[in-house]
């Protein structure tokens, strides 16, 4: 049997129940203020803030600790422009031909359309890639596990880290997204997972008035 297990002590601080309550409530109050925005200003977010948020994303739980992700951080205006143009081409097809009526109906409260000026204007585009496998030093193919769950969790960490650092985000998934491999020179077996648009909201930024489900509608407790 393989045995590469090297244990080390866990660093865990147990909180009192009142502290736990307060922290849980405080986190909810903070995270619920996050909104996806589409009206970004051109103000720059410091690279160091993005780097720290990425370090947080890299700590996400993931399949067999293979860390099956790669993040490309784009602040270069010419590259952002290329991404905008390619994404808008996909989106025009989506909105005018590909999207079924029920999907367009579901999107209608969000007020979205094929124009994506934020892809050029926002401070950073963080393009998240999923790796189904990798290669070791000898060129052997190593399979990754639970890749979509892993990259989803890392993306969630990233969004939360950016939010609490005062950075607004939008998850953007033009479909298909293969153009991102070409523009960003990533290997063809890496799958573009999403573009996370990061920056500051424009001064008079508006967001759709939408509601979240009450807890009893989306959670069941079996005591
Ligand atoms: N990718 C398109 C459409 C879109 C789809 C979903 I699901 C959304 O929640 C929002 C938009 C766009 O970005 O416009």
Boltz pocket constraint, residues with backbone or C-beta under 6 A from the ligand:
constraints:
  - pocket:
      binder: B
      contacts: [[A, 91], [A, 94], [A, 107], [A, 110], [A, 112], [A, 113], [A, 114], [A, 172], [A, 173], [A, 174], [A, 175]]
      max_distance: 6.0
